[in-house]
Each structure stands twice: as structure tokens, then as C-alpha cells.
Amino acid sequence: MRTTPRALAAAAAAFALLLTGCGDSGDDDGKITLQFQSLAWQKESVDANKALVKEWNATHPDVKVNYVQGSWDSVHDQLLTSFEGGEAPDIIHDASDDLADFAYGGYLADIGDLLPERLKSDIPQRSWETATFGGKVYGVPFLQEPRVLIANAKWLKKSGVRIPTPEKPWSWAEFRSVTKELGDGKDGKYGVAWPLKEPVSATLNLSLSTGGKMFHRGADGKVDVRFDAADAIMPRTVHDQVNIDKSASGATLGMGGSDTLPGFFGGKYAMVPLGFSYRQQIVQQAPKGFEWQVLPAPAGSEGLAQGVSPQTLSVSEDSPHKKEAAEFIDFFLQPDNMVKLARGDWMLPTGAEALKDPALRTEKDDWAAGTALATDLRPAPAQSVRGYPEWKDKVATPALQEYYSGAIGLGELRKRLVEDGNLVLARYQR
């Protein structure tokens, strides 16, 4: 999931929690007060969140919700500090890939029995799996975004390459061939720019399309890392685009998604794989007359399947008003409200009813192109793996960065991901 540097917001988030007194659950008149920490940061999204809180407060005089601004950049450490200090917000906005340690640590409430059937049946089981640990539900997944190819429409049309659709996407082999045809770097133009400053989630999630899994859970519940042929297809494609075909610029491997946009607008890259929500930046920043389009990511033996870590709403285990917190979440995620939140964040809702809304199926800004991919989204492979953050930071990130740049080969990549990786995971599974 995309985040944006907000240093001041990060510092303010923890301070705001102290000021609002997240440990307080009621006023002197006996009314209940809930603290809702939101990580919304784009203006449209913040406005949508605050408007829904205001609407709730106007219609629920006995249960007041206070909006508290958090930050994606600091949320894990900030929540951990607030949990340990007994000052966690009642209602917590986070992402599913950040929940495992909090769930296993006893900081989040199991809200499975507190949620109405309407909400439970509206969100598909594959989405619920992202926030379910040990059979207990620790969050409600509500927004998600597929990775897509954002392409220079004029460039692709002029080249004559076949334009992929969700019904007939490119295979990974065809994608490699197309990018080579679009640009091989000789004139400073490349078929694709891979922004892989954070390479692990992109690699794991896109590899689901080829049947890659990497994490395998045994009958004893323990997880081990494997790097099989299916796991190698996506990373080998990127490696070969950069180091053999020269159809991908090696300079973008250390970039974040936003860093590639000036080159994309300037005609340096024909395509950039990005999260669906990057469309907002493109709409805001693209020069006049620049034509772009959203294309599906390449497909493999599992079709267009890819992993996602949805945004979630959870309830603190220490909250004395879990029932009321769950009722607010139900209100917040009514279908019409979920559409407002999705539009505000330029993402897709998880709810089936919200996905039907015509506002999310327009050709304008290619909303329809993303909505068409919703049924292919799966839980990210590392969703419930204890020790994943350390494996990612200490093992997988440097190994993938070196492989993509050409510094090491596939055999060394496999050795480091598997042998070094399993040593890390073993410490968490004793």
C-alpha cells in the first residue's frame, strides 16, 4: 500500500492521542465517547472520513466519536506505544499486513461476533481472510488496490502492440516481449519503469498470478520459505528486462512510485507498474494533453490473481465499549459510505454492494479498469507470517534489490531468501 511522507502528522499523531485521552471512555453525563484514529491523508479522503464522523455524531447523541488523525508513516510504532501505555484508540484504522503481531499480542479485540450479518456477508471471504488470525476476526477489510500498469496511451497505440484487457491480458512472457518492442534504452526511452524501492510486496503479490507462494504452512502450523519455479517467473522477468533486454531502466529500481512520474510524463517510460490509487497523482500532475490508460498486470497460470493487504478497521482489546465501536464500524462501512471512502482514496471497496455503484465503474479516470480486477484480488502471501517484517527488512529486501540490479544471480537469490529466511522465521516459531 502506498504511503506518503508526513513527518509532522507522524509526530502529531501520538501527541494527539495523549491530548484526546484515548483511555477515556465516557463523559461526566454518562455518554460514551469513542476515539477513532484515521490514517486518511489525502484531502478528499480526510473530508470523507470527517463527514461520516460528523453524520454519526448527529444521529447518535449517546455515543460520540472523536476523530484523531494518525499517519501511515509511523502507525505501527505509534500503536505499539499506545497499546503498551493503555492509551490506544477504541477504533483503529490500519492495514491487514500490520495486524498479525497486534492480534497475536492480545492488543486487538476479536470482533467477529459483534459485526452484523449484513457487513459479514457483503465482504467476500477472501477479504476476511486478510484480517483473520487463528480463526478470530481482528479487523474489517474495507479498501484495497490492485497493482496495475499505467501506460502512455499514445505511445502504445503508435507502436501497434496488442493492448491487454482483463479478459485477454498479457502473459509475463508477452509483457517482456512488448516492453522490449516499446523501448530498449538506446535513445533514452524504455518500455517500462519498475519503481522497486520496496521490492518485497510487489514481488510476492504479483507472483500469485504465476502460482508463486513462497510461504508454506505445514500441518504443525509452522511456516517455511521456498522459492520454486513459479516464484521465479515475475522476478526473473524484471531482472531480464533490466539486465538483458534493457527495456527497463535500472535507475528506477531504487525509486518510489511517485519518483517515476516525471519521467513517465516526459516520455521516458512507456509504462509504470503502480498501485491503482496513483491515478489521483496522475490526474493532478500530468501535463495538458498527456493521454494515459490503466492496463491489467500480466497474468500467469493463476490468471490475474494478485495479493493485496486491504486497509482495515479494528477495535482495541482494552476498549470498554467494543459493541458501540463495532456499531460505528458498521455505520462507517454502509455501502454508500464505502463508495465515498473508496472515491476519496482512489481505491476499490471490498464490499460487493459498493463495487456495483456506477461511480466506481466509469471510463473517466479508468475506474472501470480497476473494478474489473476486484474478483482477482487475494490475501497477500505474508499476511499471517510471524517474523515477516524482519525477513522482509533483513533478508528479502537487500536480496531482491541486488538480484534486480544484476549484482547476484537467481541461485544466490534463492539461497538467501530460503536459507537465511528460514533462520529468521525459525526464531519466531520456537
Secondary structure, DSSP 8 states (H G I E B T S, - for coil): ------HHHHHHHHHHHHHHTTT--B-TTS-EEEEEEE---SHHHHHHHHHHHHHHHHH-TTEEEEEEE--GGGHHHHHHHHHHTT---SEEEEEGGGSHHHHHTT-B---TTTS-HHHHHHS-HHHHGGGEETTEE--EEEEE--EEEEEEHHHHHHHT-----SSS--BHHHHHHHHHHH-BSTTS-BSB----SSHHHHHHHHGGGGT---EEE-TTS-EEE---HHHHHHHHHHHHIIIII--B-GGGTT--HHHHHHHHHTTSBSEEEEEGGGHHHHHHHS-TT--EEEEE--BBTTBT-EEE--EEEEEBTT-S-HHHHHHHHHHHTSHHHHHHHHHHHT-EES-HHHHT-GGGS-SGGGHHHHHTTGGGEEE-TTTT-TTHHHIIIIIIHHHHHHHHHTSS-HHHHHHIIIIIHHHHHHHH--
